[in-house]
Amino acid sequence: MRLALALVHYPVLDRSGETVTTAITNLDLHDMARSARTYGAERLFVVHPVAAQRALAERIREHWVIGSGKRRIPDRAVALDVLSVVSSLDDVYSALSSAGRGGVEVWTTAAASRGLPVTSYAATRARLAQASDPVVILFGTGWGLAPEVIADADVRIEPIRAEASTGYNHLSVRAACAITLDRLLGDRNTG
């Protein structure tokens, strides 16, 4: 199994459902890279079409991977070494397979199913264990991935639901990433 993650800043939705580009958040890069490394994902792609935002993400990565951050907190360098900054989802697919999108299984996450069929975590976990093509799980920023990205997915993972229903469902993308990875790759024998 080859697993990658992608933090998508475009195309994503704003609160009114319009397709927008969101800004990169430093904490998302750190926390998602740490989760990726912990659970064995090979890469964490940061997808952003704006050159200045990609440069910011690269500066953050360099600070921790080769700069003074590495000397102060070496474990952070190990985590952020999985980070790759790209301008589009097509760049993600090309980096994972010479066949591009056709050689990659694309999985999406969302806070709501939006009326589309979803795959349970149990079924997704089993599929991941059998995957022959690289798998990339897309995480949307803002108010989630744009409909065309979700429609193009091979798997739409069921929304994360808390056992106690509070009526509130707006996890940070970094928290959703950690929960998703744990549900797919965590030790199921702990009690």
N, C-alpha and C positions, 0 to 999 in steps of 0.2 A: 504494500500500500504506500503510495506517495500522496501526501496530503499537504496542501498549501491553503493559506487564508488570504483574503483580500479585503482591505478596508476601503470601501468605495465612497468617494466624495462627489462623484458625478457619474452617471445620472441618478440623483436622489430627489426625494420630495421635501417640500417645506410644509408647514402646518396647514396651508390651504390646498395642498395637493398639486402644486406647480412643480415642474422639474427645475431644479436648481443645482448649483455647485456650493458645497459647504467648505468651511475653513478647516485646516488641519489643527488638531488639538494635541499638544505635547503628551499629555497623560495617556491618550489613546495609543500612541506609538509605543510608549514604555510598557504599559500594562498588557497590551495585546501581544507584543513581542515576548514578554515574560511567559504569558500563557502558551503561546506557540511553542516556545522552547521546552517548557515543562511537559507538554503533551506530545512532543515529537513532530510537530508540523515542520516541514522542511523550509518553508518560506512564508513570510508575511509581506504581501504586496500592499503598498499604499498607492491608491489610484487617484490621481489629481491632474486635471487638464491645464492648470495654471502653473507656468514655469516658476514664478516666485514662491508659490506654495511647495512645489517639489524641492526647490532649493532649501527652503526652511527645513523640510523633513530630512534632507541630505545632511544639513549642518547638525541637526540633532543626532542623527545616526553617527556621523563622523566624530562628534564630541565624545560619545560613549564607546565607540569601537576602536578609534585610534588616538583620540585626544586625551585631555586631562581627566575626563570622566572615567576612562579605562583604568588609569593609575589609581584613582580613588576608590572605585567600586568595580572591580574586575568582573563580577557576576553579571553586571548590567551589559558589559561588552559582549559576553557570551549570548545574552538574550537578543540584543539589538543587531547582532551579526546576521540574523535571519531576515532583517528588513531590506526590502527592495522597493525603490520609488519609481513608479511608471506613470505615463500620461493617460493610459486607457486600458479598458478591459482586454482589448485585442493584444496589447503588450503582455498582459498576464498570460493569456492563452499561448502566445508564441514562446514565452519563456518556459512554459511547462511542457510543450510538445511541438515538434517540428510540423505537425499537422494542424497547428493552431487550435481553434475552437473545436474542430472535429475530433481531436485527440485528447480532449479534456472533459471530464465529467464536471459540470457546473452545478453547484448546490447553493440554494439561497436560504436565508433566514428572514423572519419577519415577526413583528409583534402581533400581527393579525393575519388570518388566512386570506382575506380579501375575496372570499368566495371560490378560491382555487383549491384543487385537491392538494393535500399535504401528506407527507410521509412521517410516520411516527418515529420517535427516537430509536425504538427497538429495531424497526425495519431498516432505518438508516444506518444504525450501528452494524447490522448484519451485512448490508450492502457495502459498507466501507471495508469490512474485513475481506470481501471477495473482489474488490475493485482491481481491475488490471490497468486501466488508464489512470493517469494522475487525477486527483480530485481537488477542486478548489471550492472552498466555502466562502461565499460573498457575504459581507456584513455591511449594511448601509448606514450611513450617518444621517443627520437631519431627522426626517420623519420616515425614513426607510428607502429602500431601493425603488427606482422607477418601475412602473408596470412592465415595460418592455424587457427589462432585465429579469424580472421574476418570470415572465412568460417564456423566456428563452431557457430557463433552468431545466436541467435533467431531473433534479430533485428539489422539492420545496419542503424544507424541514418544518415540522409542526411548530407553532409558536410556543415559547416558554410560558408555562402557567405555574403559578405558585399553588401550593397545596391549599393554603387559606386564601380564599377569594376576597380581596380587598376592594376590587373594582378599579384599582390603579395598576396600569401596565405600561410603564415607560422606563425600562432599564437603560442604563448607559450602554453604548455599544461594547465597551470593554468588559462590562459585567456579563452581557449576553454572550460574548465570545467565550469567556471562561466557563459559563454554565454549559454552553453548547459542547465545548471540548470535553468537559467532564462527563456529560451524558453520553458522548460518543466513544471516549477513550479512557474514562476513569475506571478504576478498579471496582468491579461490581461485587467483589467478594468481601468488602468491608461492611461492617454492620452497624 
